[in-house]
Amino acid sequence: MAQKPSIPKGTRDFTPAEMARRNYIFDTIREVFHLFGFRQIETPAMENLSTLMGKYGEEGDKLLFKILNSGDFISGVDRQLLDDPDARGRLASQLCEKGLRYDLTVPFARFVVMHRNDLQMPFKRYQIQPVWRADRPQKGRYREFFQCDADIVGSDGLFNEIELLKMIDEVFSRLGIRIAIKLNNRKILAGIAEFIGEPDKLTDITVAIDKIDKIGIDNVKAELTERGLSAEAIERLVPVLMIDGTITERLDKLNTVIGASETGRIGVQELAEVATGILNRGLKAQLDLDVSLARGLNYYTGTIIEVKALDVEIGSISGGGRYDNLTGVFGMSDLSGVGVSFGADRIYDVLNTLNLYPSEILQSTRVLFVNFGRNEMIASIKALDKFRAAGISAELYPDPAKIKKQMKYADDLGIPFVAMIGDTEASNGTITLKNMTTGEQSQLTVDDAIAQVR
């Protein structure tokens, strides 16, 4: 008995209907990327493991999918490592020279360093490709998923941040998703750590406060205590996290509280410039300043961006920020950049939940020609080719099956028109065109039928 086929956990098949919806998302994002002057690159699915290791922290390294060396992969291995549980990392490096990419950012950094002599700076790139993580699969979390990244490298100007925010607004406006954009700045977080007298505990502070939305302020305070912050420091921190009011009022209050810190003051100035800049250009999204927002603290050095859907309970659907040394790990220092990533899978879930897909995206074929037999096929094929030459997707049912079966095929696939060429139509050069939605049918010339379908 043949084994029942299956796919690896955390991966998915996509049906034609699902692919039509996914392509609607990718095409919308791609069109906006082009509109804003970004150019597409692609990098290999696999990278040298030396490129990937050590870039995502200890946990990230564990989640890398490693690829066994081809041929006799065991021959060059130090046999003593096989029995040493503490040497698994070194064993993996001897067995595997390559790994599947974990994200698009590190391969992009490698790309910039390798091609630096051919790139015009600032370089605006986008990439839409799958990534792989050996994570524990669960609802909304997969081992293979797509990322849609756009980055601008080689420029320090805050206009870049404003452009990215405008681009985010345009993407979600086109998709019909109402969003809130949350903004913060890494320098503000550093200023807060100085203000409460704990500059060395910046990472501990931000890891904890980034969870406010999930676990609440009381649990955050408890975690901060566990991480070694004094009661006095926590007491000074909480009012800063609770700052409210309009965007201008929040910025003024922040400046009053952390303005004594030069880093904090610069962070407030940068945040004010970005917020004012995007609001002056007209923003359909809701804008919110969130001083608890950290998003991968060690990675970002300036502006931090996170996007939430307003009408669906789900994690962030886009995010990004400013980084000052993307390529430093590959020996090319002082290259500043800013980027955002769109979460295609979560956007897909939001559009499904809100039923926001245009009805026509599921229609791959506009016209089905009925097959009445060999003789009628000749006239049908001529008409079919004319429809396609006019840019209308059309197909001929391949077998002379019962009419009822052919009509059901059109109905099941949501094909809006059926064209029939029998003896009568073939002799006088016409088509009987049936509208599958209204049930109306009429006898027309090929050109008139093409015009009606359009």
Kinemage of the C-alpha trace (Angstrom):
@kinemage 1
@onewidth
@group {chain A} dominant
@subgroup {mainchain}
@vectorlist {calphas} color= white
{ca met a 1} P 0.000 0.000 0.000
{ca ala a 2} L 1.435 3.373 -1.065
{ca gln a 3} L 2.279 5.836 1.713
{ca lys a 4} L -0.145 8.738 1.956
{ca pro a 5} L 1.610 11.898 0.671
{ca ser a 6} L 2.255 14.775 3.061
{ca ile a 7} L 4.235 18.023 3.310
{ca pro a 8} L 6.626 19.179 6.078
{ca lys a 9} L 5.021 20.787 9.124
{ca gly a 10} L 4.850 24.559 8.899
{ca thr a 11} L 4.577 24.590 5.096
{ca arg a 12} L 1.507 24.951 2.874
{ca asp a 13} L 0.110 24.219 -0.562
{ca phe a 14} L -1.801 27.054 -2.237
{ca thr a 15} L -4.808 26.382 -4.464
{ca pro a 16} L -5.466 28.472 -7.611
{ca ala a 17} L -8.026 30.547 -5.647
{ca glu a 18} L -5.503 31.154 -2.844
{ca met a 19} L -2.782 32.029 -5.345
{ca ala a 20} L -5.074 34.555 -7.039
{ca arg a 21} L -5.571 36.270 -3.667
{ca arg a 22} L -1.863 36.135 -2.773
{ca asn a 23} L -0.865 37.514 -6.166
{ca tyr a 24} L -3.334 40.368 -5.662
{ca ile a 25} L -1.384 41.284 -2.494
{ca phe a 26} L 2.060 40.866 -4.084
{ca asp a 27} L 1.041 42.756 -7.249
{ca thr a 28} L -0.418 45.637 -5.199
{ca ile a 29} L 2.734 45.930 -3.070
{ca arg a 30} L 4.994 45.588 -6.135
{ca glu a 31} L 3.113 48.337 -8.013
{ca val a 32} L 3.520 50.732 -5.077
{ca phe a 33} L 7.226 49.838 -4.712
{ca his a 34} L 7.716 50.762 -8.390
{ca leu a 35} L 5.662 53.933 -7.954
{ca phe a 36} L 8.087 55.088 -5.246
{ca gly a 37} L 11.207 54.303 -7.299
{ca phe a 38} L 12.342 51.045 -5.686
{ca arg a 39} L 14.130 48.486 -7.869
{ca gln a 40} L 13.830 44.729 -7.484
{ca ile a 41} L 16.620 42.321 -6.594
{ca glu a 42} L 16.615 38.612 -5.740
{ca thr a 43} L 19.088 36.599 -3.700
{ca pro a 44} L 19.521 32.786 -3.577
{ca ala a 45} L 17.276 30.657 -1.357
{ca met a 46} L 20.459 29.306 0.251
{ca glu a 47} L 23.403 31.299 1.556
{ca asn a 48} L 26.767 30.237 2.920
{ca leu a 49} L 26.224 29.378 6.575
{ca ser a 50} L 29.055 31.759 7.477
{ca thr a 51} L 26.894 34.593 6.056
{ca leu a 52} L 23.917 33.688 8.257
{ca met a 53} L 25.407 32.462 11.547
{ca gly a 54} L 25.825 34.989 14.355
{ca lys a 55} L 23.530 37.601 12.765
{ca tyr a 56} L 20.266 36.722 14.544
{ca gly a 57} L 21.461 35.990 18.075
{ca glu a 58} L 21.745 32.588 19.749
{ca glu a 59} L 18.034 31.778 19.319
{ca gly a 60} L 18.093 32.782 15.672
{ca asp a 61} L 21.075 30.515 14.982
{ca lys a 62} L 19.081 27.562 16.340
{ca leu a 63} L 16.222 28.351 13.945
{ca leu a 64} L 18.386 28.273 10.805
{ca phe a 65} L 17.632 25.427 8.400
{ca lys a 66} L 21.060 23.956 7.603
{ca ile a 67} L 21.751 22.018 4.388
{ca leu a 68} L 23.905 18.871 4.549
{ca asn a 69} L 26.979 18.967 2.325
{ca ser a 70} L 26.473 16.944 -0.835
{ca gly a 71} L 28.242 13.626 -1.407
{ca asp a 72} L 29.902 11.859 1.543
{ca phe a 73} L 29.103 14.599 4.061
{ca ile a 74} L 30.406 12.600 7.042
{ca ser a 75} L 33.916 11.926 5.661
{ca gly a 76} L 35.585 15.165 6.788
{ca val a 77} L 33.970 15.324 10.232
{ca asp a 78} L 35.985 15.218 13.447
{ca arg a 79} L 34.592 11.969 14.935
{ca gln a 80} L 35.072 13.158 18.515
{ca leu a 81} L 32.441 15.849 17.924
{ca leu a 82} L 29.790 13.182 17.239
{ca asp a 83} L 29.724 12.137 20.907
{ca asp a 84} L 30.184 15.582 22.467
{ca pro a 85} L 26.800 17.288 23.164
{ca asp a 86} L 28.587 20.610 23.789
{ca ala a 87} L 30.121 20.560 20.309
{ca arg a 88} L 26.920 20.379 18.259
{ca gly a 89} L 27.508 23.851 16.804
{ca arg a 90} L 30.990 22.952 15.538
{ca leu a 91} L 29.644 19.624 14.242
{ca ala a 92} L 26.936 21.428 12.265
{ca ser a 93} L 29.538 23.723 10.663
{ca gln a 94} L 31.521 20.665 9.496
{ca leu a 95} L 28.440 18.866 8.132
{ca cys a 96} L 26.830 21.928 6.555
{ca glu a 97} L 28.370 24.748 4.558
{ca lys a 98} L 25.033 26.268 3.472
{ca gly a 99} L 21.678 27.174 4.986
{ca leu a 100} L 18.271 28.472 3.871
{ca arg a 101} L 17.927 32.233 4.330
{ca tyr a 102} L 16.247 33.261 7.612
{ca asp a 103} L 15.230 36.738 6.429
{ca leu a 104} L 15.879 39.092 3.500
{ca thr a 105} L 17.910 41.667 5.443
{ca val a 106} L 21.180 39.807 6.006
{ca pro a 107} L 21.296 38.547 2.382
{ca phe a 108} L 20.626 42.160 1.310
{ca ala a 109} L 23.574 43.377 3.406
{ca arg a 110} L 25.769 40.708 1.794
{ca phe a 111} L 24.455 41.764 -1.659
{ca val a 112} L 25.301 45.442 -1.067
{ca val a 113} L 28.874 44.621 0.012
{ca met a 114} L 29.467 42.267 -2.941
{ca his a 115} L 27.999 44.670 -5.533
{ca arg a 116} L 28.985 48.010 -3.968
{ca asn a 117} L 30.985 49.127 -7.022
{ca asp a 118} L 27.958 48.647 -9.291
{ca leu a 119} L 25.325 50.346 -7.100
{ca gln a 120} L 24.330 54.023 -7.246
{ca met a 121} L 23.845 55.435 -3.755
{ca pro a 122} L 21.362 55.970 -2.284
{ca phe a 123} L 20.216 52.511 -3.367
{ca lys a 124} L 16.478 51.805 -3.177
{ca arg a 125} L 15.786 48.081 -3.362
{ca tyr a 126} L 12.812 45.808 -2.877
{ca gln a 127} L 12.643 42.051 -2.537
{ca ile a 128} L 9.643 39.683 -2.453
{ca gln a 129} L 10.828 36.147 -1.687
{ca pro a 130} L 10.247 33.254 0.747
{ca val a 131} L 12.302 32.764 3.920
{ca trp a 132} L 12.628 29.722 6.191
{ca arg a 133} L 12.752 29.347 9.973
{ca ala a 134} L 12.849 26.099 11.969
{ca asp a 135} L 10.259 27.539 14.355
{ca arg a 136} L 7.531 25.601 16.161
{ca pro a 137} L 4.570 25.764 13.760
{ca gln a 138} L 1.371 27.273 15.181
{ca lys a 139} L -1.569 29.353 13.998
{ca gly a 140} L -0.243 32.238 11.923
{ca arg a 141} L 3.386 31.072 12.265
{ca tyr a 142} L 4.958 29.026 9.484
{ca arg a 143} L 8.362 27.565 8.690
{ca glu a 144} L 8.197 28.859 5.130
{ca phe a 145} L 6.708 32.281 4.454
{ca phe a 146} L 7.141 35.305 2.204
{ca gln a 147} L 8.650 38.647 3.128
{ca cys a 148} L 8.176 41.863 1.118
{ca asp a 149} L 11.004 44.250 2.006
{ca ala a 150} L 11.864 47.748 0.791
{ca asp a 151} L 15.031 49.548 1.929
{ca ile a 152} L 16.889 52.778 1.186
{ca val a 153} L 20.617 52.576 1.982
{ca gly a 154} L 23.327 55.207 1.691
{ca ser a 155} L 21.299 58.165 2.976
{ca asp a 156} L 20.818 59.623 6.488
{ca gly a 157} L 17.980 62.000 5.560
{ca leu a 158} L 14.700 61.662 7.467
{ca phe a 159} L 12.834 62.282 4.204
{ca asn a 160} L 13.440 58.566 3.589
{ca glu a 161} L 11.389 57.650 6.671
{ca ile a 162} L 8.586 59.961 5.535
{ca glu a 163} L 8.628 58.353 2.062
{ca leu a 164} L 8.357 54.872 3.576
{ca leu a 165} L 5.411 55.952 5.749
{ca lys a 166} L 3.708 57.445 2.688
{ca met a 167} L 4.341 54.165 0.854
{ca ile a 168} L 2.849 52.109 3.718
{ca asp a 169} L -0.210 54.380 3.651
{ca glu a 170} L -0.582 53.887 -0.111
{ca val a 171} L -0.291 50.073 0.041
{ca phe a 172} L -2.947 49.636 2.716
{ca ser a 173} L -5.197 52.270 1.162
{ca arg a 174} L -5.152 50.296 -2.106
{ca leu a 175} L -5.875 47.054 -0.225
{ca gly a 176} L -8.745 48.710 1.669
{ca ile a 177} L -7.286 47.927 5.124
{ca arg a 178} L -7.683 50.597 7.835
{ca ile a 179} L -4.432 50.853 9.794
{ca ala a 180} L -2.715 52.568 12.708
{ca ile a 181} L 0.958 53.428 12.239
{ca lys a 182} L 2.951 53.452 15.498
{ca leu a 183} L 6.172 55.465 15.632
{ca asn a 184} L 9.055 55.648 18.070
{ca asn a 185} L 12.791 56.324 18.016
{ca arg a 186} L 15.598 54.241 19.498
{ca lys a 187} L 17.272 57.417 20.776
{ca ile a 188} L 14.138 58.192 22.834
{ca leu a 189} L 14.388 54.741 24.435
{ca ala a 190} L 18.053 55.431 25.245
{ca gly a 191} L 17.057 58.833 26.682
{ca ile a 192} L 14.407 57.204 28.889
{ca ala a 193} L 16.993 54.707 30.208
{ca glu a 194} L 19.294 57.645 31.095
{ca phe a 195} L 16.403 59.600 32.681
{ca ile a 196} L 15.537 56.761 35.094
{ca gly a 197} L 19.212 56.223 35.942
{ca glu a 198} L 19.602 52.824 34.257
{ca pro a 199} L 21.464 53.478 30.949
{ca asp a 200} L 23.188 50.076 31.091
{ca lys a 201} L 19.853 48.258 31.266
{ca leu a 202} L 18.479 49.632 27.990
{ca thr a 203} L 17.929 46.162 26.486
{ca asp a 204} L 16.226 44.848 29.656
{ca ile a 205} L 13.947 47.890 29.773
{ca thr a 206} L 12.904 47.728 26.150
{ca val a 207} L 12.358 43.952 26.035
{ca ala a 208} L 9.954 44.349 28.953
{ca ile a 209} L 8.089 47.511 27.911
{ca asp a 210} L 7.628 46.200 24.354
{ca lys a 211} L 5.134 43.726 25.913
{ca ile a 212} L 2.800 46.335 27.470
{ca asp a 213} L 0.014 45.688 24.938
{ca lys a 214} L 0.202 41.925 25.569
{ca ile a 215} L 0.701 41.600 29.331
{ca gly a 216} L -0.275 44.986 30.842
{ca ile a 217} L 1.693 47.518 32.899
{ca asp a 218} L 1.617 45.527 36.195
{ca asn a 219} L 3.250 42.472 34.604
{ca val a 220} L 5.778 44.714 32.874
{ca lys a 221} L 6.703 46.248 36.257
{ca ala a 222} L 7.130 42.745 37.705
{ca glu a 223} L 9.396 41.732 34.810
{ca leu a 224} L 11.473 44.908 35.203
{ca thr a 225} L 11.986 44.029 38.882
{ca glu a 226} L 13.110 40.516 37.877
{ca arg a 227} L 15.549 42.092 35.410
{ca gly a 228} L 17.213 44.024 38.272
{ca leu a 229} L 15.672 47.504 38.019
{ca ser a 230} L 15.202 49.353 41.296
{ca ala a 231} L 11.740 50.320 42.546
{ca glu a 232} L 12.743 53.996 42.190
{ca ala a 233} L 13.722 53.538 38.517
{ca ile a 234} L 10.444 51.746 37.754
{ca glu a 235} L 8.516 54.504 39.541
{ca arg a 236} L 10.170 57.114 37.283
{ca leu a 237} L 9.612 55.006 34.151
{ca val a 238} L 5.859 54.341 34.412
{ca pro a 239} L 4.679 57.996 33.993
{ca val a 240} L 6.839 58.289 30.838
{ca leu a 241} L 5.108 55.225 29.338
{ca met a 242} L 1.703 56.740 30.194
{ca ile a 243} L 2.314 60.070 28.379
{ca asp a 244} L -0.838 60.953 26.413
{ca gly a 245} L -2.434 63.800 24.443
{ca thr a 246} L -2.104 64.939 20.840
{ca ile a 247} L 1.082 64.157 18.913
{ca thr a 248} L 2.394 67.690 19.570
{ca glu a 249} L 1.540 67.444 23.294
{ca arg a 250} L 3.265 64.050 23.612
{ca leu a 251} L 6.398 65.358 21.927
{ca asp a 252} L 6.449 68.425 24.229
{ca lys a 253} L 6.018 66.255 27.341
{ca leu a 254} L 8.748 63.865 26.158
{ca asn a 255} L 11.108 66.764 25.521
{ca thr a 256} L 10.455 68.079 29.030
{ca val a 257} L 11.098 64.663 30.619
{ca ile a 258} L 14.147 63.411 28.682
{ca gly a 259} L 15.459 66.656 27.134
{ca ala a 260} L 18.386 66.677 29.566
{ca ser a 261} L 19.710 63.607 27.728
{ca glu a 262} L 21.342 64.734 24.471
{ca thr a 263} L 20.505 61.383 22.840
{ca gly a 264} L 16.897 61.623 24.039
{ca arg a 265} L 16.565 65.227 22.797
{ca ile a 266} L 17.829 64.272 19.322
{ca gly a 267} L 15.370 61.344 19.295
{ca val a 268} L 12.436 63.665 20.068
{ca gln a 269} L 13.560 66.081 17.324
{ca glu a 270} L 13.816 63.257 14.766
{ca leu a 271} L 10.425 61.855 15.749
{ca ala a 272} L 8.857 65.321 15.489
{ca glu a 273} L 10.342 65.866 12.011
{ca val a 274} L 9.091 62.487 10.731
{ca ala a 275} L 5.602 62.853 12.270
{ca thr a 276} L 5.169 66.428 11.008
{ca gly a 277} L 6.535 65.512 7.588
{ca ile a 278} L 4.083 62.662 6.988
{ca leu a 279} L 1.078 64.530 8.418
{ca asn a 280} L 1.808 67.497 6.130
{ca arg a 281} L 1.673 65.176 3.104
{ca gly a 282} L -1.773 63.866 3.984
{ca leu a 283} L -2.126 60.567 5.802
{ca lys a 284} L -5.139 58.267 5.513
{ca ala a 285} L -3.862 56.038 8.329
{ca gln a 286} L -4.106 56.798 12.032
{ca leu a 287} L -0.729 57.975 13.432
{ca asp a 288} L 0.310 57.188 16.988
{ca leu a 289} L 3.500 57.892 18.954
{ca asp a 290} L 4.280 54.904 21.186
{ca val a 291} L 7.298 55.235 23.500
{ca ser a 292} L 7.054 51.547 24.456
{ca leu a 293} L 7.634 50.414 20.850
{ca ala a 294} L 11.028 48.689 20.483
{ca arg a 295} L 10.813 46.084 17.638
{ca gly a 296} L 14.181 44.298 17.681
{ca leu a 297} L 15.954 46.930 19.709
{ca asn a 298} L 19.548 45.889 18.989
{ca tyr a 299} L 18.902 46.232 15.286
{ca tyr a 300} L 17.402 49.723 15.046
{ca thr a 301} L 19.247 52.948 15.775
{ca gly a 302} L 16.670 55.668 14.966
{ca thr a 303} L 13.057 55.654 13.779
{ca ile a 304} L 10.986 52.563 14.641
{ca ile a 305} L 7.770 51.781 12.723
{ca glu a 306} L 4.978 49.284 13.398
{ca val a 307} L 1.641 48.910 11.586
{ca lys a 308} L -1.503 47.377 13.089
{ca ala a 309} L -4.832 46.590 11.419
{ca leu a 310} L -7.690 48.487 13.079
{ca asp a 311} L -10.512 46.060 12.233
{ca val a 312} L -8.886 42.659 12.947
{ca glu a 313} L -7.168 41.334 16.073
{ca ile a 314} L -3.786 40.234 14.712
{ca gly a 315} L -0.096 41.021 15.245
{ca ser a 316} L 1.732 43.731 13.309
{ca ile a 317} L 1.169 43.571 9.536
{ca ser a 318} L 4.152 45.767 8.639
{ca gly a 319} L 7.107 47.287 10.410
{ca gly a 320} L 10.646 48.526 10.122
{ca gly a 321} L 13.022 51.295 11.042
{ca arg a 322} L 16.409 53.011 10.733
{ca tyr a 323} L 19.717 51.150 11.148
{ca asp a 324} L 23.189 52.679 11.047
{ca asn a 325} L 25.505 49.787 10.269
{ca leu a 326} L 23.722 47.190 8.135
{ca thr a 327} L 26.880 46.070 6.316
{ca gly a 328} L 29.389 46.388 9.168
{ca val a 329} L 29.419 42.637 9.841
{ca phe a 330} L 30.675 42.141 6.269
{ca gly a 331} L 33.476 44.690 6.533
{ca met a 332} L 31.743 47.748 5.023
{ca ser a 333} L 31.080 50.186 7.859
{ca asp a 334} L 29.079 53.405 8.209
{ca leu a 335} L 26.350 52.595 5.700
{ca ser a 336} L 23.079 53.914 7.092
{ca gly a 337} L 19.716 52.725 5.876
{ca val a 338} L 16.015 52.535 6.641
{ca gly a 339} L 13.535 49.886 5.599
{ca val a 340} L 10.103 48.348 6.046
{ca ser a 341} L 8.741 44.853 5.632
{ca phe a 342} L 5.160 43.889 4.751
{ca gly a 343} L 3.809 40.704 6.337
{ca ala a 344} L 2.112 39.120 3.322
{ca asp a 345} L 0.671 36.173 5.268
{ca arg a 346} L -0.926 38.350 7.925
{ca ile a 347} L -2.221 40.775 5.289
{ca tyr a 348} L -3.755 37.729 3.557
{ca asp a 349} L -5.514 36.762 6.817
{ca val a 350} L -6.815 40.332 7.300
{ca leu a 351} L -8.200 40.522 3.745
{ca asn a 352} L -9.860 37.102 4.189
{ca thr a 353} L -11.414 38.098 7.524
{ca leu a 354} L -12.789 41.364 6.132
{ca asn a 355} L -13.623 39.874 2.689
{ca leu a 356} L -11.867 42.739 0.911
{ca tyr a 357} L -10.754 40.955 -2.264
{ca pro a 358} L -12.126 42.314 -5.565
{ca ser a 359} L -14.437 39.654 -7.062
{ca glu a 360} L -12.687 39.675 -10.449
{ca ile a 361} L -9.301 38.487 -9.129
{ca leu a 362} L -10.559 34.885 -8.991
{ca gln a 363} L -11.509 34.906 -12.680
{ca ser a 364} L -8.577 33.563 -14.665
{ca thr a 365} L -10.769 32.805 -17.712
{ca arg a 366} L -13.352 35.270 -19.043
{ca val a 367} L -14.865 33.120 -21.821
{ca leu a 368} L -15.312 29.355 -22.176
{ca phe a 369} L -15.949 28.020 -25.688
{ca val a 370} L -18.242 24.982 -25.684
{ca asn a 371} L -16.933 21.935 -27.572
{ca phe a 372} L -19.648 20.499 -29.889
{ca gly a 373} L -17.317 18.150 -31.802
{ca arg a 374} L -14.483 18.018 -34.350
{ca asn a 375} L -16.123 20.105 -37.128
{ca glu a 376} L -17.367 22.883 -34.850
{ca met a 377} L -13.955 23.037 -33.123
{ca ile a 378} L -12.337 24.535 -36.233
{ca ala a 379} L -14.601 27.630 -36.108
{ca ser a 380} L -14.325 27.780 -32.301
{ca ile a 381} L -10.495 27.755 -32.388
{ca lys a 382} L -10.448 30.645 -34.901
{ca ala a 383} L -12.730 32.701 -32.651
{ca leu a 384} L -10.762 31.643 -29.543
{ca asp a 385} L -7.525 32.974 -31.042
{ca lys a 386} L -9.239 36.278 -31.911
{ca phe a 387} L -10.437 36.688 -28.297
{ca arg a 388} L -6.904 36.066 -27.008
{ca ala a 389} L -5.395 38.455 -29.573
{ca ala a 390} L -7.777 41.084 -28.165
{ca gly a 391} L -6.336 40.460 -24.694
{ca ile a 392} L -9.316 38.472 -23.350
{ca ser a 393} L -8.491 35.243 -21.492
{ca ala a 394} L -10.424 32.405 -23.110
{ca glu a 395} L -10.322 28.615 -23.335
{ca leu a 396} L -11.978 25.829 -25.297
{ca tyr a 397} L -13.331 22.850 -23.380
{ca pro a 398} L -10.983 20.069 -24.584
{ca asp a 399} L -13.556 17.267 -25.096
{ca pro a 400} L -17.022 17.167 -26.743
{ca ala a 401} L -18.693 16.325 -23.405
{ca lys a 402} L -22.361 16.876 -22.547
{ca ile a 403} L -23.355 20.564 -22.596
{ca lys a 404} L -24.529 20.341 -18.977
{ca lys a 405} L -21.070 19.176 -17.862
{ca gln a 406} L -19.347 21.990 -19.781
{ca met a 407} L -21.712 24.611 -18.329
{ca lys a 408} L -21.055 23.263 -14.820
{ca tyr a 409} L -17.315 23.588 -15.449
{ca ala a 410} L -17.788 27.272 -16.335
{ca asp a 411} L -20.040 27.796 -13.325
{ca asp a 412} L -17.671 26.084 -10.858
{ca leu a 413} L -14.743 28.227 -12.034
{ca gly a 414} L -16.763 31.455 -12.044
{ca ile a 415} L -16.232 31.997 -15.781
{ca pro a 416} L -18.607 34.877 -16.621
{ca phe a 417} L -19.260 34.115 -20.322
{ca val a 418} L -19.837 30.968 -22.380
{ca ala a 419} L -19.438 31.075 -26.194
{ca met a 420} L -21.200 28.517 -28.377
{ca ile a 421} L -20.445 27.815 -32.061
{ca gly a 422} L -22.661 25.048 -33.436
{ca asp a 423} L -23.625 24.246 -37.055
{ca thr a 424} L -25.728 27.412 -37.450
{ca glu a 425} L -23.137 29.773 -35.979
{ca ala a 426} L -20.285 28.134 -37.934
{ca ser a 427} L -22.170 28.565 -41.238
{ca asn a 428} L -23.013 32.257 -40.746
{ca gly a 429} L -19.808 33.288 -38.877
{ca thr a 430} L -21.446 34.190 -35.544
{ca ile a 431} L -21.200 33.243 -31.859
{ca thr a 432} L -23.950 32.639 -29.351
{ca leu a 433} L -22.681 34.378 -26.205
{ca lys a 434} L -24.223 33.539 -22.840
{ca asn a 435} L -23.831 35.755 -19.778
{ca met a 436} L -23.531 33.248 -16.912
{ca thr a 437} L -24.598 35.825 -14.318
{ca thr a 438} L -27.837 37.025 -15.940
{ca gly a 439} L -28.557 33.972 -18.106
{ca glu a 440} L -29.063 36.203 -21.155
{ca gln a 441} L -27.688 35.002 -24.479
{ca ser a 442} L -27.410 36.621 -27.903
{ca gln a 443} L -26.069 35.774 -31.362
{ca leu a 444} L -23.242 38.138 -32.330
{ca thr a 445} L -20.346 38.538 -34.711
{ca val a 446} L -16.957 37.690 -33.221
{ca asp a 447} L -16.001 41.397 -33.020
{ca asp a 448} L -19.310 42.329 -31.315
{ca ala a 449} L -18.891 39.431 -28.869
{ca ile a 450} L -15.386 40.647 -28.005
{ca ala a 451} L -16.735 44.173 -27.436
{ca gln a 452} L -19.529 42.857 -25.179
{ca val a 453} L -17.166 40.781 -23.046
{ca arg a 454} L -14.929 43.831 -22.625
